[in-house]
Amino acid sequence: ADRKLFAHQLLQAWQSVLGLSLEENDRAVEAGFAALTEYETKIRRRAREVLDQLEREDRIGIVMLGRPYHHDPGLNHEILDEFQKLGYPIFSQSTLPLDEDLLDRLFGDEVRSGAISDPLEIQDVWKNSYSCSTNHKVWAAKFTARHPNLVALEVSSFKCGHDAPIYGVIEGIIERSGTPYFSFKDLDENKPSGSIKIRVETIDYFLRRYREDIVKRHAAERDIERQLAEYERALREQLVQQEPAMACSS
């Protein structure tokens, strides 16, 4: 947000009502943004903790791609609550963890190859930046597509809303990586709750099968790593045994 513009608008709205001075207004704005930063930092820290837990336990988390107001249970028809009851942690697109080690793991190869200049860049997939919320949504889609324990859930109240131009972009980013993508793009107050519940149950069924595949794949990878480690150890032991004989022959 433009802090100077926000401070000016806040002063215009409340100066005559509260008798605010310019200094008082500025202090209030700084305190407000400091509180917001602290809140977002705590949420991101918790998001990283949950993400690490998902990795350890081979579980799935859902990243909600939508507008800020879609966090309201009244507007999202409690869809997010239903998924959480089923055991899927919900991540917000605006407060995904930004730890350097995690960003390097997900975006490092692209930065080093020159494909992007920064882990937070979205110019490689979306050049028409016109909205902070839209930018967050596009970047969150990139983040989700690169993390094996996350899937995407796109939410919109209107099919022709503000994010309509990027629907195809978001879906393309997610599906190119083989990451599951689900959407509720026509949520409004008249949406039948029964049909939503059926969708949630169907998605849950798919994600359970998807998780089973992840567990099997990781088990296979760990088995391969174990076999490679044993083979390497055997080669080293063989080399150690050969060294005395080679020394004697020389």
C-alpha positions as CSV (number, residue, x, y, z in Angstrom):
1,A,0.0,0.0,0.0
2,D,1.0,3.6,-0.6
3,R,1.6,4.7,3.0
4,K,1.8,8.4,2.2
5,L,-1.5,8.3,0.4
6,F,-3.1,6.2,3.1
7,A,-1.9,8.6,5.8
8,H,-3.3,11.6,3.8
9,Q,-6.7,9.9,3.3
10,L,-6.9,8.9,7.0
11,L,-6.2,12.4,8.1
12,Q,-8.8,13.8,5.7
13,A,-11.4,11.4,7.1
14,W,-10.7,11.7,10.8
15,Q,-9.0,15.1,11.5
16,S,-12.2,17.0,12.0
17,V,-13.9,14.2,13.9
18,L,-11.1,13.4,16.4
19,G,-9.2,16.7,16.2
20,L,-6.1,14.9,15.0
21,S,-2.8,16.6,14.4
22,L,-0.5,15.6,11.5
23,E,2.0,14.1,14.0
24,E,-0.7,12.1,15.8
25,N,-2.0,10.8,12.5
26,D,1.5,9.8,11.3
27,R,2.2,7.9,14.6
28,A,-1.1,6.1,14.3
29,V,-0.3,5.0,10.7
30,E,3.2,3.8,11.7
31,A,1.8,1.9,14.7
32,G,-0.9,0.3,12.4
33,F,1.6,-0.9,9.8
34,A,4.0,-2.1,12.5
35,A,1.2,-4.2,14.0
36,L,0.3,-5.6,10.5
37,T,3.9,-6.5,9.8
38,E,4.2,-8.3,13.2
39,Y,1.0,-10.2,12.5
40,E,2.1,-11.3,9.0
41,T,5.5,-12.3,10.3
42,K,3.8,-14.6,12.9
43,I,1.5,-16.1,10.3
44,R,4.4,-16.8,8.0
45,R,6.4,-18.4,10.8
46,R,3.5,-20.6,11.6
47,A,3.0,-21.4,7.9
48,R,6.6,-22.6,7.7
49,E,6.2,-24.8,10.7
50,V,3.1,-26.4,9.2
51,L,4.8,-26.8,5.8
52,D,7.8,-28.5,7.4
53,Q,5.4,-30.8,9.3
54,L,3.7,-31.7,6.0
55,E,7.0,-32.6,4.5
56,R,8.0,-34.8,7.4
57,E,4.6,-36.6,7.4
58,D,4.1,-36.8,3.6
59,R,0.8,-34.9,4.0
60,I,-1.0,-32.4,1.8
61,G,-1.8,-28.7,2.3
62,I,-4.1,-26.5,0.3
63,V,-3.2,-23.0,-0.8
64,M,-6.2,-20.8,-1.2
65,L,-5.9,-18.6,-4.3
66,G,-8.5,-15.8,-4.2
67,R,-9.2,-12.3,-2.9
68,P,-8.6,-11.3,0.7
69,Y,-12.4,-11.4,1.4
70,H,-12.5,-15.0,0.5
71,H,-11.1,-15.8,3.9
72,D,-14.5,-14.8,5.4
73,P,-16.4,-18.1,6.1
74,G,-19.7,-16.3,5.1
75,L,-18.3,-15.6,1.7
76,N,-16.5,-18.8,1.0
77,H,-19.4,-21.0,2.3
78,E,-17.0,-22.5,4.9
79,I,-15.3,-24.4,2.2
80,L,-11.9,-23.8,3.9
81,D,-13.3,-25.0,7.2
82,E,-14.6,-28.2,5.7
83,F,-11.1,-29.0,4.2
84,Q,-9.4,-28.3,7.5
85,K,-11.8,-30.6,9.3
86,L,-10.7,-33.3,6.8
87,G,-7.1,-32.7,7.9
88,Y,-5.8,-30.3,5.2
89,P,-4.1,-27.2,6.5
90,I,-5.1,-24.1,4.6
91,F,-2.4,-21.6,3.5
92,S,-3.2,-18.0,2.5
93,Q,-1.6,-16.7,-0.7
94,S,-0.5,-13.5,1.0
95,T,1.3,-15.1,4.0
96,L,3.2,-18.0,2.5
97,P,6.6,-18.4,4.2
98,L,9.5,-16.4,2.7
99,D,12.5,-18.0,4.3
100,E,15.6,-17.8,2.2
101,D,16.4,-21.5,2.3
102,L,12.9,-22.4,1.2
103,L,12.8,-19.9,-1.6
104,D,16.2,-21.1,-2.8
105,R,14.9,-24.7,-2.8
106,L,11.9,-23.8,-4.9
107,F,13.2,-21.0,-7.1
108,G,17.0,-21.2,-6.8
109,D,17.7,-23.1,-10.0
110,E,15.7,-20.6,-12.0
111,V,17.4,-17.6,-10.5
112,R,20.9,-19.1,-11.1
113,S,20.0,-19.9,-14.7
114,G,18.8,-16.4,-15.3
115,A,15.1,-17.4,-16.0
116,I,14.1,-15.0,-13.2
117,S,16.1,-12.4,-11.3
118,D,14.4,-12.9,-7.9
119,P,12.4,-15.6,-6.2
120,L,9.5,-13.2,-5.8
121,E,9.4,-12.3,-9.5
122,I,6.3,-13.0,-11.6
123,Q,7.3,-11.3,-14.9
124,D,8.1,-14.6,-16.4
125,V,4.5,-15.7,-16.3
126,W,2.5,-12.4,-15.9
127,K,3.7,-9.1,-17.3
128,N,0.5,-7.0,-16.8
129,S,0.8,-6.2,-13.2
130,Y,-2.1,-4.0,-12.1
131,S,-3.2,-5.3,-8.7
132,C,-1.4,-6.3,-5.5
133,S,-3.9,-9.0,-4.8
134,T,-3.5,-10.4,-8.4
135,N,0.3,-10.3,-8.1
136,H,0.1,-12.3,-4.8
137,K,-2.2,-14.8,-6.5
138,V,0.2,-15.4,-9.4
139,W,3.2,-15.7,-7.2
140,A,1.4,-18.1,-4.8
141,A,0.5,-20.2,-7.8
142,K,4.2,-20.4,-8.7
143,F,5.0,-21.3,-5.1
144,T,2.4,-24.0,-5.0
145,A,3.4,-25.5,-8.3
146,R,6.9,-26.0,-7.0
147,H,6.2,-27.5,-3.7
148,P,5.4,-31.2,-3.7
149,N,3.2,-31.1,-0.6
150,L,0.8,-28.3,-1.8
151,V,-2.2,-28.2,-4.0
152,A,-4.1,-25.2,-5.3
153,L,-7.7,-24.2,-4.6
154,E,-8.8,-21.1,-6.6
155,V,-11.8,-19.3,-5.3
156,S,-13.9,-16.5,-6.9
157,S,-17.3,-15.1,-6.3
158,F,-17.8,-14.0,-9.9
159,K,-16.6,-15.8,-13.0
160,C,-16.1,-12.4,-14.7
161,G,-14.6,-10.7,-11.6
162,H,-11.3,-8.8,-11.2
163,D,-9.2,-12.0,-11.6
164,A,-10.9,-13.3,-14.8
165,P,-7.9,-12.3,-17.0
166,I,-5.5,-14.5,-15.0
167,Y,-7.7,-17.6,-14.7
168,G,-5.9,-19.3,-17.5
169,V,-2.5,-18.1,-16.3
170,I,-3.1,-19.6,-12.8
171,E,-4.4,-22.9,-14.1
172,G,-1.6,-23.2,-16.5
173,I,1.1,-22.5,-13.9
174,I,-0.3,-25.2,-11.6
175,E,-1.1,-27.9,-14.1
176,R,2.2,-27.7,-16.0
177,S,3.9,-28.9,-12.9
178,G,1.5,-31.8,-12.4
179,T,0.1,-30.2,-9.2
180,P,-3.6,-30.8,-8.5
181,Y,-5.7,-27.8,-9.2
182,F,-9.3,-27.2,-8.0
183,S,-11.6,-24.3,-8.3
184,F,-14.8,-22.7,-7.0
185,K,-15.3,-19.8,-9.4
186,D,-19.0,-18.9,-9.0
187,L,-19.5,-18.6,-5.3
188,D,-22.4,-16.4,-4.2
189,E,-25.0,-16.4,-1.5
190,N,-27.3,-18.6,-3.7
191,K,-24.8,-21.4,-4.2
192,P,-26.4,-24.6,-3.0
193,S,-24.6,-26.0,0.1
194,G,-25.3,-29.5,-1.0
195,S,-23.4,-29.2,-4.3
196,I,-20.4,-27.6,-2.4
197,K,-20.3,-30.5,0.1
198,I,-20.2,-33.0,-2.8
199,R,-17.4,-31.1,-4.4
200,V,-15.4,-31.1,-1.2
201,E,-15.9,-34.8,-0.6
202,T,-14.9,-35.5,-4.2
203,I,-11.7,-33.5,-3.9
204,D,-10.9,-35.2,-0.6
205,Y,-11.2,-38.6,-2.2
206,F,-8.8,-37.5,-5.0
207,L,-6.3,-36.0,-2.5
208,R,-6.3,-39.2,-0.5
209,R,-5.3,-41.2,-3.6
210,Y,-2.8,-38.4,-4.5
211,R,-1.2,-38.7,-1.0
212,E,-0.9,-42.4,-1.3
213,D,1.1,-41.9,-4.5
214,I,3.4,-39.4,-2.7
215,V,4.0,-41.8,0.1
216,K,4.8,-44.7,-2.3
217,R,7.1,-42.4,-4.3
218,H,9.0,-41.1,-1.3
219,A,9.3,-44.7,0.1
220,A,10.8,-45.8,-3.3
221,E,13.2,-42.8,-3.2
222,R,14.3,-43.6,0.3
223,D,14.9,-47.2,-0.7
224,I,17.0,-46.1,-3.7
225,E,19.0,-43.8,-1.5
226,R,19.6,-46.6,1.0
227,Q,20.8,-49.0,-1.7
228,L,23.1,-46.3,-3.1
229,A,24.5,-45.7,0.4
230,E,25.1,-49.4,0.9
231,Y,26.7,-49.7,-2.5
232,E,29.0,-46.7,-1.8
233,R,30.0,-48.1,1.6
234,A,30.8,-51.5,0.0
235,L,33.0,-49.8,-2.7
236,R,34.8,-47.8,0.0
237,E,35.5,-51.0,2.1
238,Q,36.8,-52.7,-1.1
239,L,39.1,-49.8,-1.8
240,V,40.5,-49.8,1.7
241,Q,41.2,-53.6,1.5
242,Q,43.0,-53.1,-1.9
243,E,45.2,-50.3,-0.7
244,P,47.6,-52.5,1.4
245,A,48.0,-55.0,-1.5
246,M,48.7,-52.2,-3.9
247,A,51.3,-50.7,-1.5
248,C,53.1,-54.1,-1.2
249,S,53.2,-54.6,-5.0
250,S,54.8,-51.3,-5.6
